[in-house]
Amino acid sequence: MNHKTIIIDNNKQNATRLEQLMQQQMPQLQIIGNVQSPNEGLKLLQNHKAQLLFVNMADLTGEQFMQLKALQQKSFSIIFVTPTFMEENLSQLTKRLFKIYQQKQIQLRIGKTLKWIPLKNIIRFQANSNYTKVYLTNSEESVLTSKTLKYYADKLDKDIFIRPHQSHLVNKNFVHTIQSQKGFHLILKDGLKIRIARRKVREIKQHLVKQ
């Protein structure tokens, strides 16, 4: 999956170096625009639904800055930088971008290919000894990974993924209800029933109330 990216910087040298860095170290970023004008960048952002906007703050008027902040939604991220950022922090940019995308997706090896999977497309994780099965919205088959369930539990946003017991990690957006007959269970939207450990019941209920 390619993540549409727009660069807005009136310094051509800086913008070119940034684009080269992205192409070399983050090939999952698709540069759909490398422009000097903030207005042109805004038009691209609205027309192409980009996931990442990189903008030099020195190029923006106060009105343009507020416009960008108003447009920003969970579907894309904005990195605001100063003119000296490129000189001082270019080597750290890849780590920063990687961290942004980690918050919204994870890498899974599907077949022989490493793919970035949006968290919203992951229904649940299920422990399988020292491996983990990952169930996705667009596949009837699970994806087997070499990571433990604890690895994902420590890594993923706890406001999105809940752990009803030691063998499951569930995206709460796919939970339909809690059943309290013969113990407590999560009932997922696909009808699957997952047991909730007694000590986890209160915590799980609190998480689901936040939806």
C-alpha positions in Angstrom: 0.0 0.0 0.0 1.3 3.4 -1.0 0.7 6.4 1.3 0.1 9.6 -0.6 2.4 12.3 0.5 2.6 16.0 -0.3 5.7 18.2 0.2 5.2 22.0 0.5 8.5 23.9 0.7 9.6 27.0 -1.3 13.3 25.9 -0.9 13.7 23.6 -3.9 17.0 22.1 -2.6 15.4 21.1 0.7 12.3 19.7 -1.0 14.4 17.6 -3.4 16.6 16.2 -0.6 13.5 15.3 1.4 11.9 13.5 -1.6 15.1 11.6 -2.3 15.2 10.4 1.3 11.6 9.2 1.2 12.2 7.3 -2.0 15.3 5.6 -0.6 14.2 4.8 2.9 10.4 4.8 2.9 9.2 3.5 -0.5 5.7 3.1 0.9 5.3 6.8 0.6 4.0 7.9 -2.7 5.0 11.5 -3.5 2.0 13.0 -5.4 3.2 16.6 -5.1 6.3 18.5 -4.4 5.2 22.1 -4.6 6.4 25.5 -3.5 3.0 27.2 -3.1 0.9 26.4 0.1 -2.3 27.1 -1.9 -1.3 24.5 -4.5 -0.5 22.1 -1.7 -3.9 22.6 -0.2 -5.6 21.9 -3.5 -3.7 18.7 -3.9 -4.5 17.7 -0.3 -8.2 18.1 -0.9 -8.3 16.5 -4.4 -6.2 13.5 -3.7 -6.9 12.6 0.0 -3.2 12.4 1.0 -2.2 10.6 4.2 0.8 12.8 4.9 1.6 16.5 4.5 5.1 17.8 5.0 5.1 21.6 5.1 7.7 24.3 5.9 6.1 26.6 8.4 8.1 29.6 7.0 6.0 29.3 3.8 2.6 29.7 5.6 0.6 32.7 6.4 -1.3 32.6 9.7 -4.5 32.1 7.7 -3.0 29.1 5.8 -1.7 27.6 9.0 -5.2 27.7 10.6 -6.7 26.3 7.4 -4.5 23.3 7.5 -5.2 22.7 11.2 -8.9 22.9 10.5 -8.6 20.4 7.6 -6.5 17.9 9.5 -8.4 14.8 10.4 -7.4 11.3 11.6 -7.0 10.2 8.0 -3.8 12.2 7.5 -0.9 13.6 9.4 0.9 17.0 9.1 4.6 17.5 9.9 5.3 21.2 10.4 9.0 22.2 10.3 11.3 25.2 10.4 13.8 26.2 7.7 16.7 24.8 9.7 15.0 21.4 10.3 16.3 19.9 7.1 19.9 20.8 7.9 19.8 19.7 11.6 17.4 16.7 11.5 17.4 15.2 8.1 18.8 11.9 9.4 16.0 11.7 12.0 13.1 12.2 9.6 12.8 8.6 8.6 12.3 7.6 12.2 9.8 10.3 12.8 7.7 9.3 9.7 8.0 5.6 10.7 6.6 6.4 14.1 3.7 8.3 12.6 2.7 5.4 10.4 3.2 2.8 13.2 0.5 4.6 15.1 -2.0 3.8 12.4 -0.8 0.5 10.8 1.5 -2.4 11.2 3.7 -4.4 8.9 2.7 -8.0 8.2 4.3 -10.6 5.9 1.6 -11.9 3.7 3.0 -14.7 1.5 6.4 -13.4 0.5 5.5 -9.7 0.7 5.7 -7.3 3.6 2.6 -5.1 3.6 1.5 -2.2 5.7 -2.0 -3.0 7.1 -4.2 -0.2 8.6 -5.2 -1.0 12.1 -8.8 -0.3 11.2 -8.7 -3.5 9.0 -7.5 -5.8 11.8 -10.3 -7.5 13.6 -8.2 -9.5 16.2 -5.0 -11.2 17.1 -5.0 -14.7 18.5 -2.0 -16.3 20.3 -0.8 -19.6 18.7 2.1 -20.8 20.9 5.0 -18.4 20.2 3.3 -17.2 17.0 0.2 -15.0 16.4 -2.7 -15.3 14.0 -4.0 -12.0 12.6 -7.6 -11.8 11.3 -8.3 -9.1 8.7 -11.5 -7.7 7.4 -10.7 -8.5 3.8 -9.7 -12.2 4.2 -11.3 -15.3 5.5 -7.8 -16.7 6.2 -5.7 -15.6 9.1 -2.1 -14.3 8.7 0.4 -16.2 10.8 3.2 -14.1 12.2 6.4 -15.0 14.1 5.7 -12.4 16.8 4.1 -13.2 20.1 0.8 -11.8 21.2 2.6 -9.8 23.9 4.6 -8.0 21.2 1.4 -6.7 19.6 -0.2 -6.0 23.0 2.7 -3.8 24.0 3.0 -2.1 20.6 -0.6 -1.2 19.7 -2.8 1.6 20.9 -4.6 0.3 24.1 -7.6 2.7 23.3 -8.2 0.6 20.2 -7.2 -2.9 21.0 -8.4 -4.7 24.2 -7.1 -7.9 25.6 -10.0 -9.9 27.1 -7.6 -12.7 28.2 -4.1 -14.0 27.5 -4.8 -15.5 24.1 -6.7 -12.7 22.3 -6.2 -9.0 21.4 -9.4 -7.5 19.9 -10.1 -4.3 17.9 -13.0 -2.9 20.0 -14.5 -1.4 16.8 -15.5 -5.0 15.9 -17.2 -5.7 19.2 -21.0 -6.0 19.1 -21.8 -6.6 22.8 -20.8 -8.3 26.0 -22.7 -11.4 27.0 -22.9 -12.3 30.7 -24.4 -15.8 30.6 -22.2 -18.5 32.0 -19.3 -16.1 32.5 -18.5 -13.0 30.4 -17.9 -13.0 26.7 -17.2 -10.5 24.0 -19.6 -11.1 21.0 -18.0 -9.7 17.8 -19.9 -8.4 14.9 -19.2 -11.6 12.9 -20.8 -13.6 15.8 -17.6 -14.9 17.2 -17.6 -15.4 21.0 -14.4 -14.7 23.0 -14.2 -15.3 26.7 -13.3 -12.4 29.1 -11.1 -13.3 32.1 -13.0 -12.4 35.3 -10.3 -9.9 36.4 -10.6 -8.2 33.0 -14.4 -7.6 33.0 -14.4 -4.2 34.5 -11.5 -2.9 32.4 -13.1 -4.2 29.2 -16.4 -2.6 30.0 -14.7 0.8 30.6 -12.8 0.6 27.3 -16.0 -0.2 25.4 -17.8 2.8 27.0 -15.2 5.1 25.5 -16.3 4.2 21.9 
